[in-house]
Amino acid sequence: MRLIIIVSLVAFTVSGYAGMAVRAIAQPRSPDISRLLEKADANGDGIITKAEFAAAKAKQFDRLDRNHDGYLSKDDKPRFSLRRNGDGDRLEQVILTLDKDGDGKVSRDEYVNGPNLLFDRADANHDGLIDAGELAAFRNRMAARNAR
């Protein structure tokens, strides 16, 4: 009788873990873009300034510019193609959004000093700073949006 109970408990536990694994694989997680903002807090004071965000964008540009030619272009595409959900071409979206001079590529200046949509959405009171409260509220909005 004990053996039956132990085997049943083990089987129940294993099936629960298997179910969790299947659900995790079936539901790809969206990247938490608020983590990009957190990483921008260079001095760790809990407040993200526009200057810190621009510095983080400069570092990101250096990582994305695979061939180190000073531009984001189709030559850098393999780095941009690593998307889980595969909806749309991320590189083309970046170029369309940030290519001010229409040359089909994004310079370091266009990338770093271009629109700061992420920062602007998180900076609820538009004071040029993102504090812990604004970051938490932004994270909640993104979680609610991803839950839809």
SVG drawing of the C-alpha trace seen along z (x, -y; Angstrom):
<svg xmlns="http://www.w3.org/2000/svg" viewBox="-6 -68 41 70">
<polyline fill="none" stroke="black" stroke-width="0.4" points="0.0,0.0 2.8,-2.4 4.6,-1.6 1.4,-2.5 1.1,-5.9 4.8,-6.7 4.7,-5.8 1.5,-7.8 3.1,-10.9 6.2,-10.6 4.2,-10.2 2.0,-13.2 5.1,-15.4 6.8,-14.4 3.7,-15.1 3.4,-18.5 7.0,-19.4 6.4,-18.1 3.3,-20.2 5.1,-23.3 7.9,-22.7 5.4,-22.2 3.6,-25.5 7.0,-27.3 7.9,-26.1 4.5,-26.8 4.3,-30.4 7.5,-32.3 8.3,-35.1 8.5,-38.6 11.7,-40.4 11.4,-42.6 12.3,-46.0 12.2,-47.7 15.5,-45.8 17.1,-47.9 16.2,-50.9 17.5,-49.3 20.8,-48.6 21.1,-52.2 21.4,-53.3 25.2,-53.6 25.7,-55.0 23.2,-52.7 21.3,-55.5 17.9,-54.2 17.3,-57.2 17.9,-56.9 18.9,-60.2 18.7,-60.9 22.5,-61.1 22.7,-57.6 20.2,-56.3 22.2,-57.8 25.4,-56.2 23.6,-52.8 22.4,-53.3 26.0,-54.0 27.1,-50.7 24.2,-48.9 25.1,-50.4 28.7,-49.1 27.3,-45.6 24.9,-45.7 27.4,-47.1 28.8,-43.7 31.2,-44.8 32.3,-47.9 31.8,-50.3 30.0,-52.9 26.6,-52.1 23.7,-49.7 22.8,-48.3 21.7,-45.1 25.3,-43.9 24.6,-43.7 21.4,-41.7 22.5,-38.4 22.6,-40.2 19.1,-41.6 17.6,-38.3 17.8,-36.5 14.2,-37.0 12.0,-34.3 8.7,-35.3 9.9,-36.2 7.3,-38.9 8.8,-41.6 12.3,-42.5 13.8,-44.4 16.6,-45.9 14.3,-47.4 12.2,-48.8 15.2,-50.4 16.4,-51.9 12.9,-53.3 12.6,-54.8 16.1,-56.3 17.5,-56.9 17.2,-60.7 19.1,-61.3 17.4,-58.4 20.6,-56.6 19.3,-53.2 21.6,-52.9 21.7,-54.3 24.8,-56.1 26.0,-56.0 24.8,-59.6 21.3,-58.8 21.0,-55.8 22.3,-57.4 20.7,-60.8 17.6,-59.7 14.1,-59.4 14.1,-58.0 10.6,-56.4 11.4,-53.9 12.7,-56.5 9.9,-58.9 7.2,-56.3 8.7,-55.4 9.3,-59.1 5.7,-59.7 6.1,-63.2 8.5,-64.2 11.2,-65.7 14.0,-63.9 14.5,-61.4 13.0,-57.9 12.7,-57.1 11.9,-53.8 8.2,-54.6 8.0,-55.5 10.1,-52.3 7.7,-50.2 4.6,-51.7 6.2,-51.3 7.0,-47.6 3.3,-47.1 2.0,-48.7 4.3,-46.5 3.3,-43.3 -0.4,-44.2 0.2,-44.8 2.0,-41.5 -0.7,-39.6 -3.3,-40.5"/>
</svg>
